[in-house]
Amino acid sequence: MFRITKLNNCTRSLLAFTQLQYMIDAVTENPGLAQVFVDDENIPKCCAMLLGHYLFIGGEVTEGFFKELTEKVFTQKKREQMEIVIIFYENETIAGYFRKFFDKVYDSERCLYHQKPVLNEKEDGFSRVIPIDKKLLDSKTKNLNMITGEVLGTATYNDMKDFCDRGIGFTYTANDKICGFCTSEYPSISSVAIGIEVSESHQRQGIASEMTRRFLQMAAKRDLDVYWECWKRNEPSVKTALACHFMKVTDYPVLFIKLI
């Protein structure tokens, strides 16, 4: 098994099974975001890419490659740091290896939505939503870790300064406390994804939709396609995506694995 420094056309073709090509684009443009492994440096037949808590694995994966990969990637230290991993796999042979060699493996489904935002200069109705910027992050606003934990947890940006420079983010505050966020993930030249959460006490008040619409206005100014990926069973997330005019692309099976 070999670790390679960047994706090329050959390795990308081995990851072509996933609908989440915007993530592949992000790693192609910014190789430091992910760890990429192949069975052969010259003519690979299989490829695995670890991006944050997501592991993509495709091609003709042998049991030997699988065992070497998981032993290297999921050391005891890494298991304690990650706690969970979501597996995007090409075929049942690969899924079978995880079921054979891991104890806490659960079948689930995720879904993908997409929108090409149209620029609309009107921003009426967003009075409760403010940008996530350096001024906010340097303030004494409570619960800022709700934002920083999400941004840094995706392994998409180097740090919060990098996010402020390149990312898109909006938040809702109440009583000088962060109660929700809508942040960009996996940015590339042409696309970006949304990460979103609202604290339980402020849900069902239209806040998620307000943050999303503000996010979409900024994405439109940058001419970016926007993707929304979530658990299929996450009804509030799905409802927000549909309310903000995202179109469903597909559902797909994943494995949810508890590492500790």
C-alpha positions as CSV (number, residue, x, y, z in Angstrom):
1,M,0.0,0.0,0.0
2,F,1.2,3.5,-0.8
3,R,0.2,6.9,0.3
4,I,0.1,9.5,-2.5
5,T,0.4,13.2,-2.3
6,K,-2.4,14.2,-4.7
7,L,-5.3,12.8,-6.7
8,N,-4.8,12.3,-10.5
9,N,-7.1,11.2,-13.2
10,C,-6.5,7.5,-12.5
11,T,-7.1,7.7,-8.8
12,R,-10.1,10.0,-9.3
13,S,-11.6,7.3,-11.6
14,L,-11.4,4.8,-8.7
15,L,-13.5,7.2,-6.6
16,A,-16.0,8.0,-9.4
17,F,-18.5,5.8,-7.7
18,T,-19.4,8.4,-5.1
19,Q,-21.9,11.2,-5.8
20,L,-19.9,13.5,-3.6
21,Q,-17.6,14.6,-6.4
22,Y,-17.5,18.1,-4.9
23,M,-15.5,16.6,-2.1
24,I,-13.1,15.0,-4.6
25,D,-12.8,18.4,-6.3
26,A,-11.9,20.0,-3.0
27,V,-9.1,17.5,-2.3
28,T,-7.8,17.7,-5.9
29,E,-7.4,21.4,-5.5
30,N,-6.1,21.2,-1.9
31,P,-4.3,17.9,-1.5
32,G,-3.5,18.6,2.1
33,L,-7.1,18.1,3.1
34,A,-7.1,14.3,2.9
35,Q,-5.0,11.2,3.2
36,V,-5.0,9.1,0.0
37,F,-3.9,5.5,-0.4
38,V,-3.5,3.2,-3.3
39,D,-2.4,-0.4,-3.9
40,D,0.1,0.6,-6.6
41,E,1.7,3.9,-7.4
42,N,1.8,3.4,-11.1
43,I,-1.3,1.4,-12.0
44,P,-3.6,1.4,-9.0
45,K,-6.6,-0.9,-8.9
46,C,-8.1,0.5,-5.7
47,C,-8.0,3.8,-3.8
48,A,-9.0,5.0,-0.3
49,M,-9.4,8.6,0.8
50,L,-9.8,9.7,4.4
51,L,-11.3,13.2,4.7
52,G,-12.1,14.2,8.2
53,H,-14.6,11.6,9.5
54,Y,-15.4,10.4,5.9
55,L,-13.6,7.4,4.3
56,F,-14.1,6.8,0.6
57,I,-12.9,3.4,-0.8
58,G,-13.4,2.1,-4.2
59,G,-11.9,-0.2,-6.9
60,E,-10.8,-3.8,-6.6
61,V,-10.1,-3.8,-2.9
62,T,-8.4,-7.0,-1.6
63,E,-8.5,-8.2,2.0
64,G,-4.7,-7.6,2.2
65,F,-5.1,-3.9,1.1
66,F,-8.0,-3.4,3.4
67,K,-6.2,-4.8,6.5
68,E,-3.1,-2.7,5.8
69,L,-5.2,0.4,5.2
70,T,-7.2,0.1,8.4
71,E,-4.3,-0.8,10.5
72,K,-2.4,2.3,9.3
73,V,-5.4,4.7,9.4
74,F,-7.2,3.6,12.5
75,T,-4.4,3.4,15.1
76,Q,-5.6,3.4,18.7
77,K,-4.7,7.1,19.0
78,K,-6.7,7.9,15.8
79,R,-9.7,5.8,17.0
80,E,-9.8,7.8,20.2
81,Q,-9.5,11.1,18.3
82,M,-12.2,10.3,15.7
83,E,-14.6,8.1,17.7
84,I,-16.7,7.5,14.6
85,V,-16.2,7.2,10.8
86,I,-18.6,7.2,7.9
87,I,-17.7,4.8,5.0
88,F,-18.6,5.5,1.4
89,Y,-18.0,2.3,-0.4
90,E,-18.3,1.1,-4.0
91,N,-19.5,-2.5,-3.6
92,E,-20.5,-5.1,-1.1
93,T,-17.1,-6.8,-1.1
94,I,-15.7,-3.7,0.6
95,A,-18.7,-3.4,3.0
96,G,-18.1,-7.0,3.9
97,Y,-14.5,-6.4,5.0
98,F,-15.7,-3.7,7.4
99,R,-18.4,-6.0,8.8
100,K,-15.8,-8.8,9.2
101,F,-13.0,-6.8,10.9
102,F,-14.9,-4.1,12.8
103,D,-17.3,-4.7,15.8
104,K,-19.6,-1.7,15.7
105,V,-20.7,-1.4,12.1
106,Y,-24.2,-0.1,11.2
107,D,-25.9,0.2,7.9
108,S,-27.5,3.6,7.1
109,E,-28.4,6.0,4.3
110,R,-27.4,9.5,3.5
111,C,-28.8,11.8,0.8
112,L,-27.5,14.6,-1.4
113,Y,-29.1,17.8,-2.5
114,H,-27.9,20.5,-4.9
115,Q,-28.6,24.0,-5.9
116,K,-27.2,26.6,-8.2
117,P,-28.1,29.8,-6.4
118,V,-29.3,32.8,-8.3
119,L,-28.1,36.2,-7.2
120,N,-30.7,38.3,-5.5
121,E,-29.5,41.6,-4.0
122,K,-32.5,41.8,-1.7
123,E,-31.7,40.6,1.8
124,D,-34.9,41.5,3.6
125,G,-35.9,39.2,6.4
126,F,-32.4,38.3,7.6
127,S,-32.2,40.6,10.5
128,R,-31.7,37.8,13.0
129,V,-28.7,36.4,11.1
130,I,-25.1,37.9,11.2
131,P,-21.9,36.9,9.4
132,I,-19.2,34.7,11.0
133,D,-16.1,36.9,10.8
134,K,-13.0,37.8,12.8
135,K,-14.9,40.4,14.8
136,L,-17.4,37.8,16.0
137,L,-14.7,35.2,16.7
138,D,-12.7,37.7,18.7
139,S,-15.7,38.8,20.7
140,K,-16.9,37.6,24.1
141,T,-20.0,36.0,22.6
142,K,-20.7,32.7,24.4
143,N,-20.7,29.3,22.8
144,L,-18.3,30.2,20.0
145,N,-17.0,26.6,20.1
146,M,-20.3,25.6,18.4
147,I,-18.9,27.3,15.3
148,T,-15.2,26.5,15.7
149,G,-15.9,22.8,16.5
150,E,-17.8,22.4,13.2
151,V,-15.4,24.3,11.0
152,L,-12.3,22.7,12.3
153,G,-13.9,19.3,12.7
154,T,-14.5,19.0,8.9
155,A,-10.8,19.2,8.3
156,T,-11.6,21.7,5.4
157,Y,-9.8,24.8,6.6
158,N,-6.4,25.2,8.2
159,D,-7.8,27.3,11.0
160,M,-10.4,29.9,11.7
161,K,-8.4,32.7,10.0
162,D,-8.4,30.5,6.9
163,F,-12.1,30.1,7.2
164,C,-12.7,33.9,7.5
165,D,-10.5,34.4,4.5
166,R,-12.0,31.8,2.2
167,G,-15.2,30.5,3.7
168,I,-18.9,31.5,4.0
169,G,-20.6,31.5,7.4
170,F,-23.6,33.0,9.2
171,T,-24.9,32.5,12.7
172,Y,-27.8,33.3,14.9
173,T,-27.3,34.7,18.4
174,A,-29.6,35.2,21.3
175,N,-28.7,36.7,24.7
176,D,-25.1,37.1,23.5
177,K,-24.8,33.4,22.8
178,I,-24.3,31.4,19.6
179,C,-27.5,29.4,18.9
180,G,-26.9,28.2,15.4
181,F,-24.6,28.3,12.4
182,C,-24.5,27.8,8.7
183,T,-20.9,27.3,7.4
184,S,-19.2,26.3,4.2
185,E,-17.4,23.0,3.8
186,Y,-15.2,21.3,1.1
187,P,-14.7,24.5,-1.0
188,S,-13.4,24.3,-4.5
189,I,-13.2,26.8,-7.3
190,S,-16.7,25.9,-8.5
191,S,-18.6,24.5,-5.5
192,V,-19.1,24.4,-1.7
193,A,-21.2,22.4,0.8
194,I,-23.2,23.5,3.7
195,G,-22.8,22.5,7.4
196,I,-25.7,23.6,9.5
197,E,-27.0,23.3,13.1
198,V,-29.5,25.1,15.4
199,S,-29.5,24.5,19.1
200,E,-32.5,22.5,20.3
201,S,-34.1,25.4,22.2
202,H,-34.2,27.5,19.0
203,Q,-35.4,24.9,16.4
204,R,-38.6,25.2,14.5
205,Q,-38.4,29.0,14.3
206,G,-37.2,29.4,10.8
207,I,-33.6,30.2,11.8
208,A,-32.0,27.4,9.7
209,S,-33.8,28.6,6.6
210,E,-32.8,32.2,7.2
211,M,-29.1,31.3,7.6
212,T,-29.3,29.0,4.6
213,R,-30.8,31.7,2.4
214,R,-28.2,34.2,3.5
215,F,-25.5,31.6,2.7
216,L,-27.0,31.1,-0.7
217,Q,-26.9,34.8,-1.5
218,M,-23.2,34.9,-0.7
219,A,-22.5,31.7,-2.7
220,A,-24.4,33.2,-5.7
221,K,-22.1,36.2,-5.6
222,R,-19.1,33.8,-5.9
223,D,-20.9,31.8,-8.6
224,L,-20.7,28.6,-6.6
225,D,-22.8,25.4,-6.8
226,V,-24.0,24.5,-3.3
227,Y,-24.4,21.0,-2.0
228,W,-26.3,19.7,1.0
229,E,-25.5,16.3,2.4
230,C,-27.2,14.7,5.4
231,W,-28.6,11.5,7.0
232,K,-31.7,10.4,5.1
233,R,-33.5,10.0,8.4
234,N,-32.7,13.6,9.5
235,E,-36.1,15.0,8.7
236,P,-35.5,18.6,9.9
237,S,-32.4,18.9,7.7
238,V,-34.2,17.5,4.7
239,K,-37.1,19.8,5.2
240,T,-34.8,22.8,5.4
241,A,-33.0,21.8,2.2
242,L,-36.3,21.5,0.4
243,A,-37.7,24.7,1.8
244,C,-34.7,26.5,0.4
245,H,-35.3,25.0,-3.0
246,F,-32.5,22.4,-3.1
247,M,-33.2,19.6,-5.5
248,K,-32.5,16.0,-4.4
249,V,-29.7,14.3,-6.3
250,T,-29.8,10.8,-4.8
251,D,-29.8,8.5,-1.7
252,Y,-26.8,6.2,-1.1
253,P,-25.9,3.6,1.5
254,V,-23.1,4.2,4.0
255,L,-21.6,2.4,6.9
256,F,-21.5,4.1,10.3
257,I,-18.7,2.7,12.4
258,K,-18.0,3.4,16.1
259,L,-14.2,3.2,16.6
260,I,-14.2,3.1,20.4
